[in-house]
Amino acid sequence: MFSDGAIVLRPGAQMRLGEVAQIEPVLSRRFERVLRLGTGFADGGDMLLTPRGMFIGLSKRTDHAGGH
């Protein structure tokens, strides 16, 4: 989540895939702009937001397609 919107990720762990359907409506009520990750997998724990940008690491839960 950011101050002006949110991004719905696709978790790479099978047991977490149901979270997307649960959190997206909540985010849509809170933010005017909600983007969805279209391809690949990305886990928020593999991301680091800095004042200069976002760093996304590759792991078992974040693949190359999800990190771009």
mmJSON file of the N, C-alpha and C atoms, coordinates in Angstrom:
{"data_MODEL":{"atom_site":{
"group_PDB":["ATOM","ATOM","ATOM","ATOM","ATOM","ATOM","ATOM","ATOM","ATOM","ATOM","ATOM","ATOM","ATOM","ATOM","ATOM","ATOM","ATOM","ATOM","ATOM","ATOM","ATOM","ATOM","ATOM","ATOM","ATOM","ATOM","ATOM","ATOM","ATOM","ATOM","ATOM","ATOM","ATOM","ATOM","ATOM","ATOM","ATOM","ATOM","ATOM","ATOM","ATOM","ATOM","ATOM","ATOM","ATOM","ATOM","ATOM","ATOM","ATOM","ATOM","ATOM","ATOM","ATOM","ATOM","ATOM","ATOM","ATOM","ATOM","ATOM","ATOM","ATOM","ATOM","ATOM","ATOM","ATOM","ATOM","ATOM","ATOM","ATOM","ATOM","ATOM","ATOM","ATOM","ATOM","ATOM","ATOM","ATOM","ATOM","ATOM","ATOM","ATOM","ATOM","ATOM","ATOM","ATOM","ATOM","ATOM","ATOM","ATOM","ATOM","ATOM","ATOM","ATOM","ATOM","ATOM","ATOM","ATOM","ATOM","ATOM","ATOM","ATOM","ATOM","ATOM","ATOM","ATOM","ATOM","ATOM","ATOM","ATOM","ATOM","ATOM","ATOM","ATOM","ATOM","ATOM","ATOM","ATOM","ATOM","ATOM","ATOM","ATOM","ATOM","ATOM","ATOM","ATOM","ATOM","ATOM","ATOM","ATOM","ATOM","ATOM","ATOM","ATOM","ATOM","ATOM","ATOM","ATOM","ATOM","ATOM","ATOM","ATOM","ATOM","ATOM","ATOM","ATOM","ATOM","ATOM","ATOM","ATOM","ATOM","ATOM","ATOM","ATOM","ATOM","ATOM","ATOM","ATOM","ATOM","ATOM","ATOM","ATOM","ATOM","ATOM","ATOM","ATOM","ATOM","ATOM","ATOM","ATOM","ATOM","ATOM","ATOM","ATOM","ATOM","ATOM","ATOM","ATOM","ATOM","ATOM","ATOM","ATOM","ATOM","ATOM","ATOM","ATOM","ATOM","ATOM","ATOM","ATOM","ATOM","ATOM","ATOM","ATOM","ATOM","ATOM","ATOM","ATOM","ATOM","ATOM","ATOM","ATOM","ATOM","ATOM","ATOM"],
"id":[1,2,3,4,5,6,7,8,9,10,11,12,13,14,15,16,17,18,19,20,21,22,23,24,25,26,27,28,29,30,31,32,33,34,35,36,37,38,39,40,41,42,43,44,45,46,47,48,49,50,51,52,53,54,55,56,57,58,59,60,61,62,63,64,65,66,67,68,69,70,71,72,73,74,75,76,77,78,79,80,81,82,83,84,85,86,87,88,89,90,91,92,93,94,95,96,97,98,99,100,101,102,103,104,105,106,107,108,109,110,111,112,113,114,115,116,117,118,119,120,121,122,123,124,125,126,127,128,129,130,131,132,133,134,135,136,137,138,139,140,141,142,143,144,145,146,147,148,149,150,151,152,153,154,155,156,157,158,159,160,161,162,163,164,165,166,167,168,169,170,171,172,173,174,175,176,177,178,179,180,181,182,183,184,185,186,187,188,189,190,191,192,193,194,195,196,197,198,199,200,201,202,203,204],
"type_symbol":["N","C","C","N","C","C","N","C","C","N","C","C","N","C","C","N","C","C","N","C","C","N","C","C","N","C","C","N","C","C","N","C","C","N","C","C","N","C","C","N","C","C","N","C","C","N","C","C","N","C","C","N","C","C","N","C","C","N","C","C","N","C","C","N","C","C","N","C","C","N","C","C","N","C","C","N","C","C","N","C","C","N","C","C","N","C","C","N","C","C","N","C","C","N","C","C","N","C","C","N","C","C","N","C","C","N","C","C","N","C","C","N","C","C","N","C","C","N","C","C","N","C","C","N","C","C","N","C","C","N","C","C","N","C","C","N","C","C","N","C","C","N","C","C","N","C","C","N","C","C","N","C","C","N","C","C","N","C","C","N","C","C","N","C","C","N","C","C","N","C","C","N","C","C","N","C","C","N","C","C","N","C","C","N","C","C","N","C","C","N","C","C","N","C","C","N","C","C","N","C","C","N","C","C"],
"label_atom_id":["N","CA","C","N","CA","C","N","CA","C","N","CA","C","N","CA","C","N","CA","C","N","CA","C","N","CA","C","N","CA","C","N","CA","C","N","CA","C","N","CA","C","N","CA","C","N","CA","C","N","CA","C","N","CA","C","N","CA","C","N","CA","C","N","CA","C","N","CA","C","N","CA","C","N","CA","C","N","CA","C","N","CA","C","N","CA","C","N","CA","C","N","CA","C","N","CA","C","N","CA","C","N","CA","C","N","CA","C","N","CA","C","N","CA","C","N","CA","C","N","CA","C","N","CA","C","N","CA","C","N","CA","C","N","CA","C","N","CA","C","N","CA","C","N","CA","C","N","CA","C","N","CA","C","N","CA","C","N","CA","C","N","CA","C","N","CA","C","N","CA","C","N","CA","C","N","CA","C","N","CA","C","N","CA","C","N","CA","C","N","CA","C","N","CA","C","N","CA","C","N","CA","C","N","CA","C","N","CA","C","N","CA","C","N","CA","C","N","CA","C","N","CA","C","N","CA","C","N","CA","C","N","CA","C","N","CA","C"],
"label_alt_id":[null,null,null,null,null,null,null,null,null,null,null,null,null,null,null,null,null,null,null,null,null,null,null,null,null,null,null,null,null,null,null,null,null,null,null,null,null,null,null,null,null,null,null,null,null,null,null,null,null,null,null,null,null,null,null,null,null,null,null,null,null,null,null,null,null,null,null,null,null,null,null,null,null,null,null,null,null,null,null,null,null,null,null,null,null,null,null,null,null,null,null,null,null,null,null,null,null,null,null,null,null,null,null,null,null,null,null,null,null,null,null,null,null,null,null,null,null,null,null,null,null,null,null,null,null,null,null,null,null,null,null,null,null,null,null,null,null,null,null,null,null,null,null,null,null,null,null,null,null,null,null,null,null,null,null,null,null,null,null,null,null,null,null,null,null,null,null,null,null,null,null,null,null,null,null,null,null,null,null,null,null,null,null,null,null,null,null,null,null,null,null,null,null,null,null,null,null,null,null,null,null,null,null,null],
"label_comp_id":["MET","MET","MET","PHE","PHE","PHE","SER","SER","SER","ASP","ASP","ASP","GLY","GLY","GLY","ALA","ALA","ALA","ILE","ILE","ILE","VAL","VAL","VAL","LEU","LEU","LEU","ARG","ARG","ARG","PRO","PRO","PRO","GLY","GLY","GLY","ALA","ALA","ALA","GLN","GLN","GLN","MET","MET","MET","ARG","ARG","ARG","LEU","LEU","LEU","GLY","GLY","GLY","GLU","GLU","GLU","VAL","VAL","VAL","ALA","ALA","ALA","GLN","GLN","GLN","ILE","ILE","ILE","GLU","GLU","GLU","PRO","PRO","PRO","VAL","VAL","VAL","LEU","LEU","LEU","SER","SER","SER","ARG","ARG","ARG","ARG","ARG","ARG","PHE","PHE","PHE","GLU","GLU","GLU","ARG","ARG","ARG","VAL","VAL","VAL","LEU","LEU","LEU","ARG","ARG","ARG","LEU","LEU","LEU","GLY","GLY","GLY","THR","THR","THR","GLY","GLY","GLY","PHE","PHE","PHE","ALA","ALA","ALA","ASP","ASP","ASP","GLY","GLY","GLY","GLY","GLY","GLY","ASP","ASP","ASP","MET","MET","MET","LEU","LEU","LEU","LEU","LEU","LEU","THR","THR","THR","PRO","PRO","PRO","ARG","ARG","ARG","GLY","GLY","GLY","MET","MET","MET","PHE","PHE","PHE","ILE","ILE","ILE","GLY","GLY","GLY","LEU","LEU","LEU","SER","SER","SER","LYS","LYS","LYS","ARG","ARG","ARG","THR","THR","THR","ASP","ASP","ASP","HIS","HIS","HIS","ALA","ALA","ALA","GLY","GLY","GLY","GLY","GLY","GLY","HIS","HIS","HIS"],
"label_asym_id":["A","A","A","A","A","A","A","A","A","A","A","A","A","A","A","A","A","A","A","A","A","A","A","A","A","A","A","A","A","A","A","A","A","A","A","A","A","A","A","A","A","A","A","A","A","A","A","A","A","A","A","A","A","A","A","A","A","A","A","A","A","A","A","A","A","A","A","A","A","A","A","A","A","A","A","A","A","A","A","A","A","A","A","A","A","A","A","A","A","A","A","A","A","A","A","A","A","A","A","A","A","A","A","A","A","A","A","A","A","A","A","A","A","A","A","A","A","A","A","A","A","A","A","A","A","A","A","A","A","A","A","A","A","A","A","A","A","A","A","A","A","A","A","A","A","A","A","A","A","A","A","A","A","A","A","A","A","A","A","A","A","A","A","A","A","A","A","A","A","A","A","A","A","A","A","A","A","A","A","A","A","A","A","A","A","A","A","A","A","A","A","A","A","A","A","A","A","A","A","A","A","A","A","A"],
"label_entity_id":["1","1","1","1","1","1","1","1","1","1","1","1","1","1","1","1","1","1","1","1","1","1","1","1","1","1","1","1","1","1","1","1","1","1","1","1","1","1","1","1","1","1","1","1","1","1","1","1","1","1","1","1","1","1","1","1","1","1","1","1","1","1","1","1","1","1","1","1","1","1","1","1","1","1","1","1","1","1","1","1","1","1","1","1","1","1","1","1","1","1","1","1","1","1","1","1","1","1","1","1","1","1","1","1","1","1","1","1","1","1","1","1","1","1","1","1","1","1","1","1","1","1","1","1","1","1","1","1","1","1","1","1","1","1","1","1","1","1","1","1","1","1","1","1","1","1","1","1","1","1","1","1","1","1","1","1","1","1","1","1","1","1","1","1","1","1","1","1","1","1","1","1","1","1","1","1","1","1","1","1","1","1","1","1","1","1","1","1","1","1","1","1","1","1","1","1","1","1","1","1","1","1","1","1"],
"label_seq_id":[1,1,1,2,2,2,3,3,3,4,4,4,5,5,5,6,6,6,7,7,7,8,8,8,9,9,9,10,10,10,11,11,11,12,12,12,13,13,13,14,14,14,15,15,15,16,16,16,17,17,17,18,18,18,19,19,19,20,20,20,21,21,21,22,22,22,23,23,23,24,24,24,25,25,25,26,26,26,27,27,27,28,28,28,29,29,29,30,30,30,31,31,31,32,32,32,33,33,33,34,34,34,35,35,35,36,36,36,37,37,37,38,38,38,39,39,39,40,40,40,41,41,41,42,42,42,43,43,43,44,44,44,45,45,45,46,46,46,47,47,47,48,48,48,49,49,49,50,50,50,51,51,51,52,52,52,53,53,53,54,54,54,55,55,55,56,56,56,57,57,57,58,58,58,59,59,59,60,60,60,61,61,61,62,62,62,63,63,63,64,64,64,65,65,65,66,66,66,67,67,67,68,68,68],
"pdbx_PDB_ins_code":[null,null,null,null,null,null,null,null,null,null,null,null,null,null,null,null,null,null,null,null,null,null,null,null,null,null,null,null,null,null,null,null,null,null,null,null,null,null,null,null,null,null,null,null,null,null,null,null,null,null,null,null,null,null,null,null,null,null,null,null,null,null,null,null,null,null,null,null,null,null,null,null,null,null,null,null,null,null,null,null,null,null,null,null,null,null,null,null,null,null,null,null,null,null,null,null,null,null,null,null,null,null,null,null,null,null,null,null,null,null,null,null,null,null,null,null,null,null,null,null,null,null,null,null,null,null,null,null,null,null,null,null,null,null,null,null,null,null,null,null,null,null,null,null,null,null,null,null,null,null,null,null,null,null,null,null,null,null,null,null,null,null,null,null,null,null,null,null,null,null,null,null,null,null,null,null,null,null,null,null,null,null,null,null,null,null,null,null,null,null,null,null,null,null,null,null,null,null,null,null,null,null,null,null],
"Cartn_x":[0.836,0.0,0.884,0.396,1.047,0.026,0.425,-0.509,-1.638,-1.388,-2.406,-2.939,-2.601,-3.081,-2.452,-2.79,-2.279,-2.05,-1.218,-0.961,-1.302,-2.17,-2.518,-1.518,-0.74,0.29,-0.286,0.506,0.158,1.186,0.841,1.812,2.241,3.511,4.051,3.779,3.341,3.003,1.551,1.319,-0.025,-1.022,-0.597,-1.518,-1.968,-1.311,-1.658,-2.45,-2.705,-3.395,-4.8,-5.481,-6.818,-6.844,-5.697,-5.627,-5.978,-5.651,-5.893,-7.385,-8.216,-9.665,-10.229,-9.617,-10.105,-9.68,-8.462,-7.934,-8.301,-8.492,-8.759,-10.009,-11.155,-12.317,-12.086,-11.333,-11.026,-10.176,-9.172,-8.312,-9.094,-9.997,-10.793,-11.713,-12.16,-12.979,-12.131,-10.872,-9.981,-9.286,-8.944,-8.158,-8.899,-8.772,-9.338,-8.573,-7.28,-6.422,-5.858,-6.265,-5.757,-5.302,-4.033,-3.466,-3.305,-3.344,-3.145,-1.919,-1.133,-0.013,-0.581,-0.273,-0.878,-0.198,1.11,1.831,2.881,3.311,4.345,3.819,4.751,4.429,5.31,4.74,5.503,4.98,5.895,5.577,6.088,5.246,5.619,6.868,7.157,8.358,9.644,9.552,10.727,10.92,10.171,10.225,10.692,11.443,11.934,11.693,10.852,10.555,11.493,12.167,13.067,12.617,13.14,12.788,13.162,14.088,14.538,13.86,13.091,12.416,12.207,11.758,11.469,12.493,12.995,13.883,13.072,13.156,12.422,13.418,13.489,14.395,13.702,14.458,13.926,14.06,13.055,13.058,12.144,11.847,10.897,9.492,9.217,7.881,7.765,8.873,8.87,9.73,9.095,9.852,10.202,10.921,11.398,10.238,9.196,8.037,7.32,7.202,6.535,7.372,8.671,9.569,9.802,9.175,9.353,8.174],
"Cartn_y":[-1.171,0.0,1.238,2.253,3.541,4.595,5.811,6.843,7.086,6.854,7.143,5.923,4.726,3.532,2.274,1.16,-0.131,-1.048,-2.055,-3.076,-4.423,-5.178,-6.516,-7.478,-8.138,-9.057,-10.453,-11.32,-12.736,-13.522,-13.973,-14.694,-16.005,-16.303,-17.528,-18.768,-18.605,-19.746,-20.146,-21.392,-21.872,-21.601,-21.763,-21.588,-20.137,-19.186,-17.774,-17.22,-18.027,-17.529,-17.005,-17.555,-17.097,-15.7,-15.217,-13.88,-12.793,-13.015,-12.015,-11.7,-12.722,-12.521,-11.834,-12.038,-11.423,-9.978,-9.65,-8.304,-7.305,-7.756,-6.818,-5.952,-6.504,-5.647,-4.63,-5.013,-4.102,-2.939,-3.247,-2.194,-1.287,-1.866,-1.073,-0.084,-0.426,0.516,1.639,1.354,2.33,3.253,2.705,3.448,3.582,4.726,4.924,4.118,3.968,3.269,1.991,0.852,-0.451,-1.199,-1.525,-2.265,-3.722,-4.613,-6.045,-6.525,-7.348,-7.993,-9.003,-8.848,-9.684,-11.013,-11.049,-12.29,-12.5,-13.714,-14.035,-14.035,-14.161,-14.189,-13.196,-12.532,-11.585,-11.61,-11.641,-11.637,-10.332,-9.676,-8.392,-8.45,-9.603,-9.753,-9.681,-9.781,-9.698,-8.294,-7.319,-5.956,-4.974,-3.998,-2.937,-1.608,-0.769,0.558,1.574,2.352,3.395,4.727,5.837,7.123,7.195,6.37,6.412,5.381,4.453,3.437,2.153,1.14,-0.155,-1.175,-1.959,-3.08,-4.349,-5.258,-6.516,-7.652,-8.496,-9.635,-10.871,-11.759,-13.018,-14.078,-14.928,-15.977,-17.108,-18.032,-19.109,-18.55,-17.362,-16.779,-15.589,-15.111,-14.009,-14.433,-14.528,-14.933,-13.711,-13.953,-12.876,-12.078,-12.765,-12.078,-11.205,-11.676,-10.894,-9.745,-9.84,-8.797,-7.658,-7.717,-6.648,-5.714],
"Cartn_z":[0.0,0.0,0.0,-0.654,-0.725,-0.288,-0.186,0.26,-0.742,-2.033,-3.04,-3.781,-3.329,-3.995,-3.442,-4.057,-3.6,-4.794,-4.58,-5.591,-4.966,-5.636,-5.176,-5.788,-4.951,-5.411,-5.615,-6.199,-6.345,-5.562,-4.361,-3.544,-4.188,-4.068,-4.644,-3.814,-2.586,-1.733,-1.998,-2.372,-2.7,-1.577,-0.34,0.782,0.969,0.291,0.432,-0.746,-1.764,-2.962,-2.652,-1.676,-1.312,-0.722,-0.264,0.328,-0.685,-1.939,-2.981,-3.076,-3.124,-3.228,-1.998,-0.846,0.39,0.532,0.131,0.387,-0.701,-1.932,-3.023,-2.795,-2.369,-2.12,-1.002,-0.007,1.103,0.603,-0.193,-0.742,-1.693,-2.47,-3.419,-2.707,-1.521,-0.742,-0.157,0.096,0.737,-0.26,-1.434,-2.411,-3.736,-4.37,-5.699,-6.742,-6.539,-7.508,-6.884,-7.431,-6.998,-8.244,-8.305,-9.427,-9.034,-10.034,-9.794,-10.547,-9.892,-10.553,-11.537,-12.819,-13.854,-14.084,-14.018,-14.27,-13.192,-13.07,-12.101,-10.679,-9.752,-8.334,-7.598,-6.604,-5.8,-4.369,-3.427,-2.006,-1.405,-0.635,-0.044,0.818,1.404,2.225,1.425,0.109,-0.763,-1.321,-0.783,-1.306,-0.251,-0.703,0.169,-0.522,0.088,-0.444,0.195,-0.638,-0.166,-0.78,-0.312,-0.933,-2.421,-2.859,-4.255,-5.141,-4.566,-5.371,-4.612,-5.322,-4.722,-5.19,-4.24,-4.54,-4.357,-5.336,-5.27,-5.438,-4.425,-4.455,-5.005,-5.596,-6.095,-5.012,-4.892,-3.872,-4.332,-3.433,-3.748,-3.921,-3.379,-3.441,-4.408,-4.914,-5.887,-7.074,-8.235,-9.415,-10.281,-11.333,-12.194,-12.789,-13.249,-13.842,-12.814,-11.598,-10.557,-10.038,-10.205,-9.719,-10.672,-11.846,-12.827,-12.834],
"occupancy":[1.0,1.0,1.0,1.0,1.0,1.0,1.0,1.0,1.0,1.0,1.0,1.0,1.0,1.0,1.0,1.0,1.0,1.0,1.0,1.0,1.0,1.0,1.0,1.0,1.0,1.0,1.0,1.0,1.0,1.0,1.0,1.0,1.0,1.0,1.0,1.0,1.0,1.0,1.0,1.0,1.0,1.0,1.0,1.0,1.0,1.0,1.0,1.0,1.0,1.0,1.0,1.0,1.0,1.0,1.0,1.0,1.0,1.0,1.0,1.0,1.0,1.0,1.0,1.0,1.0,1.0,1.0,1.0,1.0,1.0,1.0,1.0,1.0,1.0,1.0,1.0,1.0,1.0,1.0,1.0,1.0,1.0,1.0,1.0,1.0,1.0,1.0,1.0,1.0,1.0,1.0,1.0,1.0,1.0,1.0,1.0,1.0,1.0,1.0,1.0,1.0,1.0,1.0,1.0,1.0,1.0,1.0,1.0,1.0,1.0,1.0,1.0,1.0,1.0,1.0,1.0,1.0,1.0,1.0,1.0,1.0,1.0,1.0,1.0,1.0,1.0,1.0,1.0,1.0,1.0,1.0,1.0,1.0,1.0,1.0,1.0,1.0,1.0,1.0,1.0,1.0,1.0,1.0,1.0,1.0,1.0,1.0,1.0,1.0,1.0,1.0,1.0,1.0,1.0,1.0,1.0,1.0,1.0,1.0,1.0,1.0,1.0,1.0,1.0,1.0,1.0,1.0,1.0,1.0,1.0,1.0,1.0,1.0,1.0,1.0,1.0,1.0,1.0,1.0,1.0,1.0,1.0,1.0,1.0,1.0,1.0,1.0,1.0,1.0,1.0,1.0,1.0,1.0,1.0,1.0,1.0,1.0,1.0,1.0,1.0,1.0,1.0,1.0,1.0],
"B_iso_or_equiv":[0.0,0.0,0.0,0.0,0.0,0.0,0.0,0.0,0.0,0.0,0.0,0.0,0.0,0.0,0.0,0.0,0.0,0.0,0.0,0.0,0.0,0.0,0.0,0.0,0.0,0.0,0.0,0.0,0.0,0.0,0.0,0.0,0.0,0.0,0.0,0.0,0.0,0.0,0.0,0.0,0.0,0.0,0.0,0.0,0.0,0.0,0.0,0.0,0.0,0.0,0.0,0.0,0.0,0.0,0.0,0.0,0.0,0.0,0.0,0.0,0.0,0.0,0.0,0.0,0.0,0.0,0.0,0.0,0.0,0.0,0.0,0.0,0.0,0.0,0.0,0.0,0.0,0.0,0.0,0.0,0.0,0.0,0.0,0.0,0.0,0.0,0.0,0.0,0.0,0.0,0.0,0.0,0.0,0.0,0.0,0.0,0.0,0.0,0.0,0.0,0.0,0.0,0.0,0.0,0.0,0.0,0.0,0.0,0.0,0.0,0.0,0.0,0.0,0.0,0.0,0.0,0.0,0.0,0.0,0.0,0.0,0.0,0.0,0.0,0.0,0.0,0.0,0.0,0.0,0.0,0.0,0.0,0.0,0.0,0.0,0.0,0.0,0.0,0.0,0.0,0.0,0.0,0.0,0.0,0.0,0.0,0.0,0.0,0.0,0.0,0.0,0.0,0.0,0.0,0.0,0.0,0.0,0.0,0.0,0.0,0.0,0.0,0.0,0.0,0.0,0.0,0.0,0.0,0.0,0.0,0.0,0.0,0.0,0.0,0.0,0.0,0.0,0.0,0.0,0.0,0.0,0.0,0.0,0.0,0.0,0.0,0.0,0.0,0.0,0.0,0.0,0.0,0.0,0.0,0.0,0.0,0.0,0.0,0.0,0.0,0.0,0.0,0.0,0.0],
"pdbx_formal_charge":[null,null,null,null,null,null,null,null,null,null,null,null,null,null,null,null,null,null,null,null,null,null,null,null,null,null,null,null,null,null,null,null,null,null,null,null,null,null,null,null,null,null,null,null,null,null,null,null,null,null,null,null,null,null,null,null,null,null,null,null,null,null,null,null,null,null,null,null,null,null,null,null,null,null,null,null,null,null,null,null,null,null,null,null,null,null,null,null,null,null,null,null,null,null,null,null,null,null,null,null,null,null,null,null,null,null,null,null,null,null,null,null,null,null,null,null,null,null,null,null,null,null,null,null,null,null,null,null,null,null,null,null,null,null,null,null,null,null,null,null,null,null,null,null,null,null,null,null,null,null,null,null,null,null,null,null,null,null,null,null,null,null,null,null,null,null,null,null,null,null,null,null,null,null,null,null,null,null,null,null,null,null,null,null,null,null,null,null,null,null,null,null,null,null,null,null,null,null,null,null,null,null,null,null],
"auth_seq_id":[1,1,1,2,2,2,3,3,3,4,4,4,5,5,5,6,6,6,7,7,7,8,8,8,9,9,9,10,10,10,11,11,11,12,12,12,13,13,13,14,14,14,15,15,15,16,16,16,17,17,17,18,18,18,19,19,19,20,20,20,21,21,21,22,22,22,23,23,23,24,24,24,25,25,25,26,26,26,27,27,27,28,28,28,29,29,29,30,30,30,31,31,31,32,32,32,33,33,33,34,34,34,35,35,35,36,36,36,37,37,37,38,38,38,39,39,39,40,40,40,41,41,41,42,42,42,43,43,43,44,44,44,45,45,45,46,46,46,47,47,47,48,48,48,49,49,49,50,50,50,51,51,51,52,52,52,53,53,53,54,54,54,55,55,55,56,56,56,57,57,57,58,58,58,59,59,59,60,60,60,61,61,61,62,62,62,63,63,63,64,64,64,65,65,65,66,66,66,67,67,67,68,68,68],
"auth_comp_id":["MET","MET","MET","PHE","PHE","PHE","SER","SER","SER","ASP","ASP","ASP","GLY","GLY","GLY","ALA","ALA","ALA","ILE","ILE","ILE","VAL","VAL","VAL","LEU","LEU","LEU","ARG","ARG","ARG","PRO","PRO","PRO","GLY","GLY","GLY","ALA","ALA","ALA","GLN","GLN","GLN","MET","MET","MET","ARG","ARG","ARG","LEU","LEU","LEU","GLY","GLY","GLY","GLU","GLU","GLU","VAL","VAL","VAL","ALA","ALA","ALA","GLN","GLN","GLN","ILE","ILE","ILE","GLU","GLU","GLU","PRO","PRO","PRO","VAL","VAL","VAL","LEU","LEU","LEU","SER","SER","SER","ARG","ARG","ARG","ARG","ARG","ARG","PHE","PHE","PHE","GLU","GLU","GLU","ARG","ARG","ARG","VAL","VAL","VAL","LEU","LEU","LEU","ARG","ARG","ARG","LEU","LEU","LEU","GLY","GLY","GLY","THR","THR","THR","GLY","GLY","GLY","PHE","PHE","PHE","ALA","ALA","ALA","ASP","ASP","ASP","GLY","GLY","GLY","GLY","GLY","GLY","ASP","ASP","ASP","MET","MET","MET","LEU","LEU","LEU","LEU","LEU","LEU","THR","THR","THR","PRO","PRO","PRO","ARG","ARG","ARG","GLY","GLY","GLY","MET","MET","MET","PHE","PHE","PHE","ILE","ILE","ILE","GLY","GLY","GLY","LEU","LEU","LEU","SER","SER","SER","LYS","LYS","LYS","ARG","ARG","ARG","THR","THR","THR","ASP","ASP","ASP","HIS","HIS","HIS","ALA","ALA","ALA","GLY","GLY","GLY","GLY","GLY","GLY","HIS","HIS","HIS"],
"auth_asym_id":["A","A","A","A","A","A","A","A","A","A","A","A","A","A","A","A","A","A","A","A","A","A","A","A","A","A","A","A","A","A","A","A","A","A","A","A","A","A","A","A","A","A","A","A","A","A","A","A","A","A","A","A","A","A","A","A","A","A","A","A","A","A","A","A","A","A","A","A","A","A","A","A","A","A","A","A","A","A","A","A","A","A","A","A","A","A","A","A","A","A","A","A","A","A","A","A","A","A","A","A","A","A","A","A","A","A","A","A","A","A","A","A","A","A","A","A","A","A","A","A","A","A","A","A","A","A","A","A","A","A","A","A","A","A","A","A","A","A","A","A","A","A","A","A","A","A","A","A","A","A","A","A","A","A","A","A","A","A","A","A","A","A","A","A","A","A","A","A","A","A","A","A","A","A","A","A","A","A","A","A","A","A","A","A","A","A","A","A","A","A","A","A","A","A","A","A","A","A","A","A","A","A","A","A"],
"auth_atom_id":["N","CA","C","N","CA","C","N","CA","C","N","CA","C","N","CA","C","N","CA","C","N","CA","C","N","CA","C","N","CA","C","N","CA","C","N","CA","C","N","CA","C","N","CA","C","N","CA","C","N","CA","C","N","CA","C","N","CA","C","N","CA","C","N","CA","C","N","CA","C","N","CA","C","N","CA","C","N","CA","C","N","CA","C","N","CA","C","N","CA","C","N","CA","C","N","CA","C","N","CA","C","N","CA","C","N","CA","C","N","CA","C","N","CA","C","N","CA","C","N","CA","C","N","CA","C","N","CA","C","N","CA","C","N","CA","C","N","CA","C","N","CA","C","N","CA","C","N","CA","C","N","CA","C","N","CA","C","N","CA","C","N","CA","C","N","CA","C","N","CA","C","N","CA","C","N","CA","C","N","CA","C","N","CA","C","N","CA","C","N","CA","C","N","CA","C","N","CA","C","N","CA","C","N","CA","C","N","CA","C","N","CA","C","N","CA","C","N","CA","C","N","CA","C","N","CA","C","N","CA","C","N","CA","C","N","CA","C"],
"pdbx_PDB_model_num":[1,1,1,1,1,1,1,1,1,1,1,1,1,1,1,1,1,1,1,1,1,1,1,1,1,1,1,1,1,1,1,1,1,1,1,1,1,1,1,1,1,1,1,1,1,1,1,1,1,1,1,1,1,1,1,1,1,1,1,1,1,1,1,1,1,1,1,1,1,1,1,1,1,1,1,1,1,1,1,1,1,1,1,1,1,1,1,1,1,1,1,1,1,1,1,1,1,1,1,1,1,1,1,1,1,1,1,1,1,1,1,1,1,1,1,1,1,1,1,1,1,1,1,1,1,1,1,1,1,1,1,1,1,1,1,1,1,1,1,1,1,1,1,1,1,1,1,1,1,1,1,1,1,1,1,1,1,1,1,1,1,1,1,1,1,1,1,1,1,1,1,1,1,1,1,1,1,1,1,1,1,1,1,1,1,1,1,1,1,1,1,1,1,1,1,1,1,1,1,1,1,1,1,1]
}}}
